[in-house]
Amino acid sequence: MMLYPPVAELVDKTGSRYQLVNLVARRARAISSDAEEKGEVLDKKPVSSAIEEVYTGKLTIDR
């Protein structure tokens, strides 16, 4: 796990900073909501998880 993935690489994967922020925010809210519904305690912050998913390619934008 990287602590700080390069923002430039994340932007390259999404197309623009706006899309990156939008994608990460939506995914982080979904992660948080799912954990709350299941009563789970998250090991790391939802935003960190969402950024990691973008960086590893698990989370992408349909173009």
All heavy atoms as TSV, in Angstrom:
chain	resi	resn	atom	element	x	y	z
A	1	MET	N	N	0.832	-1.176	0.000
A	1	MET	CA	C	0.000	0.000	0.000
A	1	MET	C	C	0.880	1.245	0.000
A	1	MET	O	O	1.811	1.352	0.760
A	1	MET	CB	C	-0.892	0.000	1.235
A	1	MET	CG	C	-1.739	1.247	1.338
A	1	MET	SD	S	-2.709	1.319	2.841
A	1	MET	CE	C	-1.590	2.203	3.872
A	2	MET	N	N	0.559	2.172	-0.881
A	2	MET	CA	C	1.274	3.436	-0.909
A	2	MET	C	C	0.565	4.432	-0.005
A	2	MET	O	O	-0.656	4.509	0.015
A	2	MET	CB	C	1.286	4.005	-2.320
A	2	MET	CG	C	2.241	3.350	-3.246
A	2	MET	SD	S	2.238	4.216	-4.807
A	2	MET	CE	C	3.556	5.369	-4.530
A	3	LEU	N	N	1.343	5.209	0.727
A	3	LEU	CA	C	0.727	6.229	1.555
A	3	LEU	C	C	0.245	7.399	0.720
A	3	LEU	O	O	-0.825	7.929	0.938
A	3	LEU	CB	C	1.717	6.720	2.608
A	3	LEU	CG	C	2.042	5.722	3.697
A	3	LEU	CD1	C	3.107	6.289	4.632
A	3	LEU	CD2	C	0.796	5.400	4.489
A	4	TYR	N	N	1.045	7.810	-0.229
A	4	TYR	CA	C	0.698	8.972	-1.038
A	4	TYR	C	C	0.928	8.663	-2.507
A	4	TYR	O	O	2.006	8.944	-3.028
A	4	TYR	CB	C	1.543	10.181	-0.624
A	4	TYR	CG	C	1.343	10.553	0.819
A	4	TYR	CD1	C	2.276	10.224	1.785
A	4	TYR	CD2	C	0.208	11.239	1.213
A	4	TYR	CE1	C	2.079	10.568	3.110
A	4	TYR	CE2	C	0.004	11.582	2.541
A	4	TYR	CZ	C	0.954	11.248	3.484
A	4	TYR	OH	O	0.748	11.590	4.783
A	5	PRO	N	N	-0.049	8.108	-3.194
A	5	PRO	CA	C	0.156	7.891	-4.625
A	5	PRO	C	C	0.259	9.240	-5.329
A	5	PRO	O	O	-0.417	10.197	-4.933
A	5	PRO	CB	C	-1.075	7.120	-5.077
A	5	PRO	CG	C	-2.070	7.290	-4.007
A	5	PRO	CD	C	-1.348	7.647	-2.753
A	6	PRO	N	N	1.087	9.328	-6.346
A	6	PRO	CA	C	1.241	10.597	-7.062
A	6	PRO	C	C	-0.078	11.062	-7.677
A	6	PRO	O	O	-0.752	10.313	-8.388
A	6	PRO	CB	C	2.258	10.276	-8.150
A	6	PRO	CG	C	2.916	9.004	-7.720
A	6	PRO	CD	C	1.936	8.281	-6.866
A	7	VAL	N	N	-0.449	12.289	-7.401
A	7	VAL	CA	C	-1.716	12.840	-7.895
A	7	VAL	C	C	-1.722	12.850	-9.420
A	7	VAL	O	O	-2.748	12.575	-10.035
A	7	VAL	CB	C	-1.958	14.254	-7.326
A	7	VAL	CG1	C	-3.184	14.891	-7.959
A	7	VAL	CG2	C	-2.111	14.193	-5.824
A	8	ALA	N	N	-0.582	13.131	-10.023
A	8	ALA	CA	C	-0.512	13.163	-11.484
A	8	ALA	C	C	-0.892	11.813	-12.085
A	8	ALA	O	O	-1.592	11.754	-13.095
A	8	ALA	CB	C	0.885	13.571	-11.938
A	9	GLU	N	N	-0.460	10.735	-11.464
A	9	GLU	CA	C	-0.813	9.404	-11.960
A	9	GLU	C	C	-2.303	9.127	-11.770
A	9	GLU	O	O	-2.934	8.498	-12.617
A	9	GLU	CB	C	0.026	8.334	-11.267
A	9	GLU	CG	C	1.473	8.342	-11.695
A	9	GLU	CD	C	2.270	7.221	-11.060
A	9	GLU	OE1	O	1.687	6.145	-10.782
A	9	GLU	OE2	O	3.468	7.424	-10.847
A	10	LEU	N	N	-2.856	9.575	-10.661
A	10	LEU	CA	C	-4.292	9.392	-10.430
A	10	LEU	C	C	-5.101	10.182	-11.445
A	10	LEU	O	O	-6.111	9.689	-11.964
A	10	LEU	CB	C	-4.664	9.824	-9.010
A	10	LEU	CG	C	-4.083	8.974	-7.875
A	10	LEU	CD1	C	-4.356	9.648	-6.535
A	10	LEU	CD2	C	-4.635	7.572	-7.895
A	11	VAL	N	N	-4.667	11.394	-11.754
A	11	VAL	CA	C	-5.363	12.224	-12.739
A	11	VAL	C	C	-5.278	11.576	-14.110
A	11	VAL	O	O	-6.254	11.578	-14.868
A	11	VAL	CB	C	-4.796	13.663	-12.753
A	11	VAL	CG1	C	-5.342	14.452	-13.927
A	11	VAL	CG2	C	-5.132	14.371	-11.448
A	12	ASP	N	N	-4.127	11.000	-14.447
A	12	ASP	CA	C	-3.979	10.310	-15.734
A	12	ASP	C	C	-4.967	9.147	-15.864
A	12	ASP	O	O	-5.464	8.862	-16.945
A	12	ASP	CB	C	-2.556	9.781	-15.916
A	12	ASP	CG	C	-1.546	10.883	-16.176
A	12	ASP	OD1	O	-1.968	12.002	-16.551
A	12	ASP	OD2	O	-0.341	10.618	-16.012
A	13	LYS	N	N	-5.249	8.479	-14.752
A	13	LYS	CA	C	-6.161	7.339	-14.782
A	13	LYS	C	C	-7.625	7.757	-14.905
A	13	LYS	O	O	-8.446	6.981	-15.357
A	13	LYS	CB	C	-5.976	6.491	-13.521
A	13	LYS	CG	C	-4.629	5.794	-13.466
A	13	LYS	CD	C	-4.445	5.068	-12.159
A	13	LYS	CE	C	-3.078	4.481	-12.045
A	13	LYS	NZ	N	-2.939	3.156	-12.606
A	14	THR	N	N	-7.943	9.002	-14.488
A	14	THR	CA	C	-9.336	9.441	-14.509
A	14	THR	C	C	-9.641	10.470	-15.588
A	14	THR	O	O	-10.783	10.628	-15.967
A	14	THR	CB	C	-9.742	10.043	-13.147
A	14	THR	OG1	O	-8.883	11.130	-12.842
A	14	THR	CG2	C	-9.670	9.002	-12.053
A	15	GLY	N	N	-8.646	11.186	-16.049
A	15	GLY	CA	C	-8.865	12.158	-17.111
A	15	GLY	C	C	-8.757	13.600	-16.668
A	15	GLY	O	O	-8.280	14.440	-17.408
A	16	SER	N	N	-9.209	13.910	-15.448
A	16	SER	CA	C	-9.101	15.272	-14.938
A	16	SER	C	C	-9.189	15.242	-13.413
A	16	SER	O	O	-9.661	14.264	-12.826
A	16	SER	CB	C	-10.197	16.168	-15.503
A	16	SER	OG	O	-11.448	15.844	-14.921
A	17	ARG	N	N	-8.765	16.325	-12.796
A	17	ARG	CA	C	-8.842	16.415	-11.339
A	17	ARG	C	C	-10.296	16.388	-10.866
A	17	ARG	O	O	-10.609	15.801	-9.846
A	17	ARG	CB	C	-8.171	17.690	-10.846
A	17	ARG	CG	C	-6.677	17.637	-10.928
A	17	ARG	CD	C	-6.061	18.930	-10.429
A	17	ARG	NE	N	-4.637	18.907	-10.674
A	17	ARG	CZ	C	-3.731	18.987	-9.716
A	17	ARG	NH1	N	-4.107	19.132	-8.469
A	17	ARG	NH2	N	-2.450	18.931	-10.010
A	18	TYR	N	N	-11.155	17.034	-11.616
A	18	TYR	CA	C	-12.571	17.061	-11.256
A	18	TYR	C	C	-13.136	15.634	-11.224
A	18	TYR	O	O	-13.822	15.253	-10.281
A	18	TYR	CB	C	-13.363	17.925	-12.240
A	18	TYR	CG	C	-14.849	17.863	-11.999
A	18	TYR	CD1	C	-15.429	18.598	-10.970
A	18	TYR	CD2	C	-15.670	17.056	-12.771
A	18	TYR	CE1	C	-16.792	18.535	-10.720
A	18	TYR	CE2	C	-17.031	16.984	-12.534
A	18	TYR	CZ	C	-17.581	17.732	-11.509
A	18	TYR	OH	O	-18.918	17.650	-11.266
A	19	GLN	N	N	-12.856	14.860	-12.246
A	19	GLN	CA	C	-13.364	13.492	-12.293
A	19	GLN	C	C	-12.749	12.639	-11.181
A	19	GLN	O	O	-13.420	11.781	-10.608
A	19	GLN	CB	C	-13.079	12.861	-13.651
A	19	GLN	CG	C	-13.948	13.420	-14.745
A	19	GLN	CD	C	-13.645	12.810	-16.100
A	19	GLN	OE1	O	-12.502	12.470	-16.393
A	19	GLN	NE2	N	-14.675	12.679	-16.919
A	20	LEU	N	N	-11.481	12.885	-10.881
A	20	LEU	CA	C	-10.824	12.150	-9.803
A	20	LEU	C	C	-11.522	12.421	-8.474
A	20	LEU	O	O	-11.864	11.493	-7.747
A	20	LEU	CB	C	-9.346	12.536	-9.719
A	20	LEU	CG	C	-8.570	11.985	-8.516
A	20	LEU	CD1	C	-8.534	10.465	-8.547
A	20	LEU	CD2	C	-7.170	12.568	-8.477
A	21	VAL	N	N	-11.735	13.679	-8.156
A	21	VAL	CA	C	-12.378	14.041	-6.894
A	21	VAL	C	C	-13.793	13.482	-6.836
A	21	VAL	O	O	-14.220	12.936	-5.810
A	21	VAL	CB	C	-12.379	15.580	-6.714
A	21	VAL	CG1	C	-13.243	15.992	-5.542
A	21	VAL	CG2	C	-10.962	16.079	-6.541
A	22	ASN	N	N	-14.527	13.596	-7.917
A	22	ASN	CA	C	-15.893	13.104	-7.969
A	22	ASN	C	C	-15.934	11.583	-7.773
A	22	ASN	O	O	-16.741	11.064	-6.991
A	22	ASN	CB	C	-16.522	13.498	-9.303
A	22	ASN	CG	C	-18.019	13.404	-9.307
A	22	ASN	OD1	O	-18.623	12.984	-8.340
A	22	ASN	ND2	N	-18.614	13.792	-10.414
A	23	LEU	N	N	-15.077	10.871	-8.473
A	23	LEU	CA	C	-15.024	9.411	-8.383
A	23	LEU	C	C	-14.658	8.955	-6.973
A	23	LEU	O	O	-15.310	8.070	-6.410
A	23	LEU	CB	C	-14.022	8.868	-9.402
A	23	LEU	CG	C	-13.826	7.363	-9.451
A	23	LEU	CD1	C	-15.103	6.678	-9.921
A	23	LEU	CD2	C	-12.669	7.013	-10.373
A	24	VAL	N	N	-13.625	9.564	-6.399
A	24	VAL	CA	C	-13.177	9.176	-5.056
A	24	VAL	C	C	-14.249	9.495	-4.015
A	24	VAL	O	O	-14.522	8.678	-3.125
A	24	VAL	CB	C	-11.832	9.861	-4.710
A	24	VAL	CG1	C	-11.496	9.692	-3.238
A	24	VAL	CG2	C	-10.717	9.286	-5.570
A	25	ALA	N	N	-14.889	10.648	-4.132
A	25	ALA	CA	C	-15.927	11.015	-3.162
A	25	ALA	C	C	-17.112	10.054	-3.222
A	25	ALA	O	O	-17.616	9.615	-2.182
A	25	ALA	CB	C	-16.390	12.443	-3.416
A	26	ARG	N	N	-17.551	9.727	-4.431
A	26	ARG	CA	C	-18.684	8.800	-4.560
A	26	ARG	C	C	-18.350	7.428	-3.993
A	26	ARG	O	O	-19.152	6.811	-3.282
A	26	ARG	CB	C	-19.083	8.654	-6.027
A	26	ARG	CG	C	-19.813	9.824	-6.570
A	26	ARG	CD	C	-20.236	9.568	-7.987
A	26	ARG	NE	N	-20.823	10.766	-8.564
A	26	ARG	CZ	C	-21.484	10.771	-9.695
A	26	ARG	NH1	N	-21.629	9.662	-10.384
A	26	ARG	NH2	N	-22.003	11.888	-10.146
A	27	ARG	N	N	-17.162	6.944	-4.310
A	27	ARG	CA	C	-16.759	5.614	-3.838
A	27	ARG	C	C	-16.580	5.617	-2.320
A	27	ARG	O	O	-16.971	4.654	-1.642
A	27	ARG	CB	C	-15.479	5.171	-4.532
A	27	ARG	CG	C	-14.996	3.819	-4.110
A	27	ARG	CD	C	-15.997	2.715	-4.422
A	27	ARG	NE	N	-15.487	1.448	-3.962
A	27	ARG	CZ	C	-16.201	0.518	-3.352
A	27	ARG	NH1	N	-17.499	0.683	-3.212
A	27	ARG	NH2	N	-15.644	-0.589	-2.934
A	28	ALA	N	N	-16.003	6.675	-1.780
A	28	ALA	CA	C	-15.804	6.757	-0.335
A	28	ALA	C	C	-17.143	6.753	0.396
A	28	ALA	O	O	-17.292	6.093	1.426
A	28	ALA	CB	C	-15.007	8.007	0.020
A	29	ARG	N	N	-18.123	7.480	-0.140
A	29	ARG	CA	C	-19.457	7.465	0.470
A	29	ARG	C	C	-20.068	6.071	0.410
A	29	ARG	O	O	-20.717	5.628	1.361
A	29	ARG	CB	C	-20.368	8.482	-0.213
A	29	ARG	CG	C	-20.114	9.909	0.228
A	29	ARG	CD	C	-21.211	10.854	-0.226
A	29	ARG	NE	N	-21.336	10.933	-1.669
A	29	ARG	CZ	C	-20.719	11.819	-2.449
A	29	ARG	NH1	N	-19.914	12.709	-1.910
A	29	ARG	NH2	N	-20.893	11.822	-3.745
A	30	ALA	N	N	-19.866	5.372	-0.700
A	30	ALA	CA	C	-20.408	4.016	-0.832
A	30	ALA	C	C	-19.741	3.059	0.156
A	30	ALA	O	O	-20.410	2.231	0.786
A	30	ALA	CB	C	-20.223	3.512	-2.259
A	31	ILE	N	N	-18.438	3.166	0.304
A	31	ILE	CA	C	-17.706	2.317	1.252
A	31	ILE	C	C	-18.210	2.575	2.667
A	31	ILE	O	O	-18.483	1.643	3.432
A	31	ILE	CB	C	-16.185	2.573	1.160
A	31	ILE	CG1	C	-15.642	2.044	-0.171
A	31	ILE	CG2	C	-15.452	1.922	2.327
A	31	ILE	CD1	C	-14.216	2.474	-0.469
A	32	SER	N	N	-18.350	3.847	3.024
A	32	SER	CA	C	-18.814	4.217	4.356
A	32	SER	C	C	-20.238	3.724	4.606
A	32	SER	O	O	-20.544	3.181	5.671
A	32	SER	CB	C	-18.741	5.736	4.511
A	32	SER	OG	O	-19.187	6.120	5.769
A	33	SER	N	N	-21.094	3.902	3.626
A	33	SER	CA	C	-22.484	3.476	3.756
A	33	SER	C	C	-22.592	1.961	3.901
A	33	SER	O	O	-23.357	1.468	4.746
A	33	SER	CB	C	-23.270	3.949	2.541
A	33	SER	OG	O	-24.588	3.493	2.587
A	34	ASP	N	N	-21.848	1.226	3.096
A	34	ASP	CA	C	-21.871	-0.235	3.175
A	34	ASP	C	C	-21.393	-0.728	4.539
A	34	ASP	O	O	-21.976	-1.640	5.126
A	34	ASP	CB	C	-20.998	-0.859	2.074
A	34	ASP	CG	C	-21.600	-0.689	0.691
A	34	ASP	OD1	O	-22.803	-0.356	0.588
A	34	ASP	OD2	O	-20.858	-0.894	-0.297
A	35	ALA	N	N	-20.336	-0.121	5.047
A	35	ALA	CA	C	-19.805	-0.524	6.348
A	35	ALA	C	C	-20.806	-0.215	7.458
A	35	ALA	O	O	-20.981	-1.010	8.388
A	35	ALA	CB	C	-18.490	0.189	6.619
A	36	GLU	N	N	-21.478	0.911	7.342
A	36	GLU	CA	C	-22.466	1.288	8.359
A	36	GLU	C	C	-23.656	0.332	8.345
A	36	GLU	O	O	-24.144	-0.079	9.398
A	36	GLU	CB	C	-22.935	2.716	8.121
A	36	GLU	CG	C	-23.818	3.250	9.224
A	36	GLU	CD	C	-24.178	4.713	9.021
A	36	GLU	OE1	O	-23.356	5.463	8.478
A	36	GLU	OE2	O	-25.302	5.071	9.405
A	37	GLU	N	N	-24.122	-0.040	7.152
A	37	GLU	CA	C	-25.249	-0.967	7.049
A	37	GLU	C	C	-24.919	-2.326	7.633
A	37	GLU	O	O	-25.763	-2.971	8.249
A	37	GLU	CB	C	-25.659	-1.133	5.585
A	37	GLU	CG	C	-26.390	0.047	5.006
A	37	GLU	CD	C	-26.704	-0.129	3.533
A	37	GLU	OE1	O	-26.459	-1.230	2.984
A	37	GLU	OE2	O	-27.185	0.847	2.925
A	38	LYS	N	N	-23.680	-2.772	7.406
A	38	LYS	CA	C	-23.257	-4.090	7.893
A	38	LYS	C	C	-22.774	-4.053	9.335
A	38	LYS	O	O	-22.502	-5.097	9.918
A	38	LYS	CB	C	-22.151	-4.635	6.998
A	38	LYS	CG	C	-22.611	-4.910	5.588
A	38	LYS	CD	C	-21.461	-5.368	4.722
A	38	LYS	CE	C	-21.906	-5.578	3.282
A	38	LYS	NZ	N	-20.781	-5.946	2.411
A	39	GLY	N	N	-22.618	-2.857	9.887
A	39	GLY	CA	C	-22.129	-2.734	11.258
A	39	GLY	C	C	-20.653	-3.036	11.390
A	39	GLY	O	O	-20.193	-3.429	12.466
A	40	GLU	N	N	-19.904	-2.851	10.326
A	40	GLU	CA	C	-18.467	-3.134	10.330
A	40	GLU	C	C	-17.678	-1.901	10.751
A	40	GLU	O	O	-18.099	-0.772	10.541
A	40	GLU	CB	C	-17.997	-3.549	8.928
A	40	GLU	CG	C	-18.616	-4.820	8.428
A	40	GLU	CD	C	-18.217	-5.140	7.000
A	40	GLU	OE1	O	-17.663	-4.251	6.308
A	40	GLU	OE2	O	-18.464	-6.268	6.568
A	41	VAL	N	N	-16.514	-2.167	11.332
A	41	VAL	CA	C	-15.580	-1.096	11.664
A	41	VAL	C	C	-14.500	-1.111	10.589
A	41	VAL	O	O	-13.898	-2.148	10.312
A	41	VAL	CB	C	-14.958	-1.317	13.058
A	41	VAL	CG1	C	-13.929	-0.252	13.355
A	41	VAL	CG2	C	-16.036	-1.337	14.117
A	42	LEU	N	N	-14.264	0.037	9.967
A	42	LEU	CA	C	-13.285	0.125	8.892
A	42	LEU	C	C	-11.880	0.253	9.451
A	42	LEU	O	O	-11.638	0.977	10.418
A	42	LEU	CB	C	-13.599	1.322	7.992
A	42	LEU	CG	C	-14.943	1.267	7.271
A	42	LEU	CD1	C	-15.196	2.570	6.537
A	42	LEU	CD2	C	-14.968	0.103	6.303
A	43	ASP	N	N	-10.931	-0.462	8.827
A	43	ASP	CA	C	-9.537	-0.391	9.244
A	43	ASP	C	C	-8.878	0.911	8.819
A	43	ASP	O	O	-7.972	1.398	9.482
A	43	ASP	CB	C	-8.736	-1.562	8.657
A	43	ASP	CG	C	-9.195	-2.898	9.209
A	43	ASP	OD1	O	-9.735	-2.920	10.330
A	43	ASP	OD2	O	-9.009	-3.917	8.518
A	44	LYS	N	N	-9.305	1.434	7.668
A	44	LYS	CA	C	-8.741	2.700	7.198
A	44	LYS	C	C	-9.863	3.578	6.680
A	44	LYS	O	O	-10.992	3.121	6.481
A	44	LYS	CB	C	-7.671	2.480	6.138
A	44	LYS	CG	C	-8.101	1.695	4.935
A	44	LYS	CD	C	-6.906	1.459	4.028
A	44	LYS	CE	C	-7.273	0.563	2.880
A	44	LYS	NZ	N	-6.163	0.329	1.997
A	45	LYS	N	N	-9.547	4.825	6.448
A	45	LYS	CA	C	-10.559	5.787	6.034
A	45	LYS	C	C	-11.100	5.447	4.651
A	45	LYS	O	O	-10.352	4.974	3.785
A	45	LYS	CB	C	-9.958	7.190	6.034
A	45	LYS	CG	C	-9.567	7.658	7.415
A	45	LYS	CD	C	-8.991	9.039	7.375
A	45	LYS	CE	C	-8.593	9.472	8.779
A	45	LYS	NZ	N	-8.026	10.818	8.793
A	46	PRO	N	N	-12.383	5.684	4.432
A	46	PRO	CA	C	-12.994	5.373	3.136
A	46	PRO	C	C	-12.323	6.101	1.964
A	46	PRO	O	O	-12.186	5.534	0.888
A	46	PRO	CB	C	-14.442	5.827	3.298
A	46	PRO	CG	C	-14.695	5.806	4.752
A	46	PRO	CD	C	-13.384	6.129	5.403
A	47	VAL	N	N	-11.879	7.335	2.185
A	47	VAL	CA	C	-11.216	8.078	1.108
A	47	VAL	C	C	-9.903	7.391	0.731
A	47	VAL	O	O	-9.570	7.267	-0.447
A	47	VAL	CB	C	-10.978	9.551	1.513
A	47	VAL	CG1	C	-10.103	10.264	0.492
A	47	VAL	CG2	C	-12.304	10.266	1.668
A	48	SER	N	N	-9.167	6.926	1.722
A	48	SER	CA	C	-7.911	6.223	1.444
A	48	SER	C	C	-8.167	4.951	0.646
A	48	SER	O	O	-7.420	4.632	-0.285
A	48	SER	CB	C	-7.188	5.871	2.747
A	48	SER	OG	O	-6.834	7.031	3.447
A	49	SER	N	N	-9.208	4.233	1.007
A	49	SER	CA	C	-9.560	3.013	0.276
A	49	SER	C	C	-9.938	3.327	-1.165
A	49	SER	O	O	-9.525	2.628	-2.092
A	49	SER	CB	C	-10.724	2.299	0.961
A	49	SER	OG	O	-10.370	1.893	2.254
A	50	ALA	N	N	-10.709	4.380	-1.359
A	50	ALA	CA	C	-11.131	4.768	-2.708
A	50	ALA	C	C	-9.943	5.202	-3.552
A	50	ALA	O	O	-9.839	4.832	-4.728
A	50	ALA	CB	C	-12.159	5.891	-2.629
A	51	ILE	N	N	-9.021	5.969	-2.980
A	51	ILE	CA	C	-7.826	6.388	-3.716
A	51	ILE	C	C	-6.991	5.182	-4.101
A	51	ILE	O	O	-6.481	5.095	-5.221
A	51	ILE	CB	C	-7.009	7.396	-2.886
A	51	ILE	CG1	C	-7.747	8.718	-2.813
A	51	ILE	CG2	C	-5.614	7.586	-3.471
A	51	ILE	CD1	C	-7.131	9.726	-1.867
A	52	GLU	N	N	-6.855	4.239	-3.197
A	52	GLU	CA	C	-6.088	3.027	-3.490
A	52	GLU	C	C	-6.744	2.239	-4.627
A	52	GLU	O	O	-6.051	1.697	-5.495
A	52	GLU	CB	C	-5.980	2.157	-2.237
A	52	GLU	CG	C	-5.091	0.946	-2.423
A	52	GLU	CD	C	-4.916	0.164	-1.139
A	52	GLU	OE1	O	-4.865	0.778	-0.053
A	52	GLU	OE2	O	-4.844	-1.073	-1.220
A	53	GLU	N	N	-8.067	2.169	-4.641
A	53	GLU	CA	C	-8.768	1.475	-5.721
A	53	GLU	C	C	-8.534	2.154	-7.072
A	53	GLU	O	O	-8.368	1.474	-8.072
A	53	GLU	CB	C	-10.266	1.396	-5.420
A	53	GLU	CG	C	-10.599	0.448	-4.296
A	53	GLU	CD	C	-12.082	0.387	-3.993
A	53	GLU	OE1	O	-12.888	0.993	-4.726
A	53	GLU	OE2	O	-12.448	-0.288	-3.009
A	54	VAL	N	N	-8.508	3.469	-7.091
A	54	VAL	CA	C	-8.222	4.189	-8.337
A	54	VAL	C	C	-6.787	3.903	-8.774
A	54	VAL	O	O	-6.525	3.610	-9.936
A	54	VAL	CB	C	-8.449	5.709	-8.179
A	54	VAL	CG1	C	-7.936	6.462	-9.399
A	54	VAL	CG2	C	-9.914	6.010	-7.955
A	55	TYR	N	N	-5.862	3.968	-7.841
A	55	TYR	CA	C	-4.442	3.794	-8.154
A	55	TYR	C	C	-4.142	2.390	-8.683
A	55	TYR	O	O	-3.370	2.230	-9.624
A	55	TYR	CB	C	-3.593	4.107	-6.934
A	55	TYR	CG	C	-2.118	4.117	-7.238
A	55	TYR	CD1	C	-1.563	5.146	-7.986
A	55	TYR	CD2	C	-1.278	3.121	-6.777
A	55	TYR	CE1	C	-0.215	5.175	-8.276
A	55	TYR	CE2	C	0.065	3.137	-7.067
A	55	TYR	CZ	C	0.601	4.159	-7.814
A	55	TYR	OH	O	1.943	4.177	-8.101
A	56	THR	N	N	-4.791	1.382	-8.099
A	56	THR	CA	C	-4.524	0.001	-8.524
A	56	THR	C	C	-5.315	-0.390	-9.773
A	56	THR	O	O	-5.088	-1.448	-10.334
A	56	THR	CB	C	-4.858	-0.993	-7.403
A	56	THR	OG1	O	-6.235	-0.872	-7.048
A	56	THR	CG2	C	-3.968	-0.781	-6.193
A	57	GLY	N	N	-6.260	0.457	-10.185
A	57	GLY	CA	C	-7.042	0.165	-11.386
A	57	GLY	C	C	-8.334	-0.578	-11.124
A	57	GLY	O	O	-9.060	-0.919	-12.051
A	58	LYS	N	N	-8.640	-0.848	-9.862
A	58	LYS	CA	C	-9.886	-1.550	-9.518
A	58	LYS	C	C	-11.095	-0.667	-9.768
A	58	LYS	O	O	-12.161	-1.137	-10.131
A	58	LYS	CB	C	-9.841	-1.967	-8.051
A	58	LYS	CG	C	-11.055	-2.720	-7.593
A	58	LYS	CD	C	-10.956	-3.142	-6.148
A	58	LYS	CE	C	-12.245	-3.797	-5.705
A	58	LYS	NZ	N	-12.242	-4.070	-4.256
A	59	LEU	N	N	-10.918	0.655	-9.616
A	59	LEU	CA	C	-11.991	1.620	-9.795
A	59	LEU	C	C	-11.636	2.516	-10.967
A	59	LEU	O	O	-10.600	3.155	-10.976
A	59	LEU	CB	C	-12.158	2.456	-8.522
A	59	LEU	CG	C	-13.283	3.469	-8.466
A	59	LEU	CD1	C	-14.620	2.771	-8.620
A	59	LEU	CD2	C	-13.236	4.211	-7.143
A	60	THR	N	N	-12.497	2.520	-11.983
A	60	THR	CA	C	-12.228	3.315	-13.190
A	60	THR	C	C	-13.483	4.094	-13.597
A	60	THR	O	O	-14.569	3.840	-13.096
A	60	THR	CB	C	-11.810	2.414	-14.371
A	60	THR	OG1	O	-12.869	1.497	-14.641
A	60	THR	CG2	C	-10.541	1.663	-14.082
A	61	ILE	N	N	-13.293	5.006	-14.524
A	61	ILE	CA	C	-14.397	5.780	-15.076
A	61	ILE	C	C	-14.698	5.239	-16.459
A	61	ILE	O	O	-13.787	5.050	-17.269
A	61	ILE	CB	C	-14.029	7.264	-15.173
A	61	ILE	CG1	C	-13.926	7.874	-13.781
A	61	ILE	CG2	C	-15.047	8.030	-16.005
A	61	ILE	CD1	C	-13.559	9.337	-13.774
A	62	ASP	N	N	-15.973	4.980	-16.713
A	62	ASP	CA	C	-16.388	4.578	-18.067
A	62	ASP	C	C	-16.392	5.806	-18.946
A	62	ASP	O	O	-17.043	6.791	-18.644
A	62	ASP	CB	C	-17.784	3.957	-18.037
A	62	ASP	CG	C	-17.820	2.643	-17.277
A	62	ASP	OD1	O	-16.791	1.972	-17.212
A	62	ASP	OD2	O	-18.898	2.314	-16.757
A	63	ARG	N	N	-15.661	5.736	-20.018
A	63	ARG	CA	C	-15.573	6.899	-20.921
A	63	ARG	C	C	-16.352	6.651	-22.180
A	63	ARG	O	O	-16.505	5.675	-22.709
A	63	ARG	CB	C	-14.125	7.195	-21.269
A	63	ARG	CG	C	-13.341	7.608	-20.054
A	63	ARG	CD	C	-11.937	7.909	-20.423
A	63	ARG	NE	N	-11.194	8.151	-19.181
A	63	ARG	CZ	C	-9.992	8.633	-19.162
A	63	ARG	NH1	N	-9.395	8.945	-20.252
A	63	ARG	NH2	N	-9.383	8.813	-18.035
